[in-house]
Amino acid sequence: MQIIISNSSKDPIYEQILKQIQTKILSGELTEGAALPSIRQLAKDLRISVITTKRAYEELEKSGFIYLIVGKGSFVAEQNLDVIREKRLRVIEEQLSAVISNSKEIGLSYEELQGLLKLLYEE
């Protein structure tokens, strides 16, 4: 499983891991029952703290994306189609919120943002 960490991102590393795993689950790249790398192995692969990886896995478990079997590892949880849709909508809302914040920071008007969105949507 490939996860890319950016030290220049404003998101904490655990959140970058969490979001990427969520995206892989919601897109179907990781399917129900699929084993995730161990916390230690992922930390080693990413060259980060085990504590950081553990936090990402804990958050994923709290939100119902994965489950833990003590002594065996972490696995992708079964996803209800309605729940998946709701989770995807939440992800889209978060991303749109970031886009709107960035647009406001550079002074992009609503109409300009709407035009850009229309162009991208039609691609």
C-alpha positions in Angstrom: 0.0 0.0 0.0 1.5 3.3 -1.1 1.1 6.3 1.1 2.8 9.6 0.4 3.7 11.9 3.2 4.4 15.6 2.7 6.3 17.5 5.3 5.2 20.8 3.6 1.5 20.0 4.1 -0.4 21.9 6.7 -2.1 18.6 7.7 -0.5 16.6 10.5 1.2 13.4 9.3 -1.3 11.1 11.0 -4.1 13.0 9.2 -2.4 12.5 5.8 -2.2 8.8 6.5 -5.8 8.7 7.7 -7.1 10.5 4.6 -5.2 8.4 2.1 -6.4 5.2 3.7 -10.0 6.5 3.8 -9.7 7.4 0.1 -8.4 3.9 -0.8 -11.3 2.3 1.1 -14.0 4.5 -0.3 -12.6 4.1 -3.9 -12.6 0.3 -3.5 -8.8 0.1 -3.8 -8.9 -1.5 -0.4 -11.8 -3.9 0.0 -13.6 -5.4 3.0 -11.3 -7.7 5.0 -8.1 -6.5 3.4 -5.2 -6.5 5.8 -3.4 -3.2 6.4 0.3 -3.1 7.1 1.1 -3.4 10.8 1.5 -0.1 12.7 5.2 -0.8 13.1 5.7 -1.8 9.5 3.9 1.3 8.1 5.9 3.6 10.5 9.1 2.0 9.3 8.2 2.3 5.6 7.2 5.9 6.0 10.2 6.7 8.3 7.9 8.2 11.0 7.0 7.5 14.6 5.0 4.4 15.6 2.9 6.8 17.7 1.9 8.8 14.6 0.9 5.7 12.7 -1.0 4.3 15.7 -3.0 7.6 16.0 -4.1 7.3 12.3 -5.2 3.7 12.8 -7.1 4.6 16.0 -8.9 7.4 14.2 -9.8 5.0 11.3 -11.1 2.5 13.8 -13.2 5.1 15.6 -14.8 6.2 12.4 -15.6 2.6 11.3 -13.2 2.2 8.4 -11.1 -0.5 10.0 -11.2 -3.0 12.8 -8.4 -4.5 14.9 -7.9 -8.1 15.8 -5.4 -8.3 18.7 -2.4 -10.4 17.6 -3.5 -10.5 14.0 -3.6 -6.9 12.8 -5.9 -4.3 11.3 -8.4 -5.0 8.5 -10.8 -3.0 6.3 -14.3 -3.0 7.8 -17.4 -3.9 5.9 -18.9 -0.7 4.4 -22.6 -0.2 3.9 -23.4 1.6 0.6 -25.4 4.3 2.2 -22.6 4.9 4.8 -20.0 5.0 2.0 -22.0 7.6 0.1 -22.3 9.7 3.3 -18.6 9.3 4.0 -17.7 10.3 0.4 -20.0 13.4 0.7 -18.2 14.3 3.9 -14.8 14.0 2.1 -16.1 16.2 -0.7 -17.4 18.8 1.7 -14.0 18.9 3.5 -12.3 19.3 0.1 -14.7 22.0 -1.1 -14.3 23.8 2.2 -10.5 23.9 1.7 -11.0 25.1 -1.9 -13.2 27.9 -0.7 -10.8 29.0 2.0 -7.9 29.0 -0.5 -10.0 30.9 -3.0 -10.8 33.6 -0.4 -7.2 33.9 0.5 -6.2 34.8 -3.0 -9.2 37.0 -3.6 -11.0 34.7 -6.2 -14.6 35.8 -6.6 -17.5 33.4 -6.3 -18.1 33.7 -10.1 -14.5 32.9 -10.9 -14.6 29.9 -8.6 -17.8 28.8 -10.2 -16.3 29.1 -13.7 -13.3 27.1 -12.7 -15.4 24.4 -11.2 -17.5 24.2 -14.3 -14.4 23.9 -16.5 -13.0 21.1 -14.3 -16.4 19.3 -14.0 -16.7 19.2 -17.8 -13.3 17.5 -18.3 
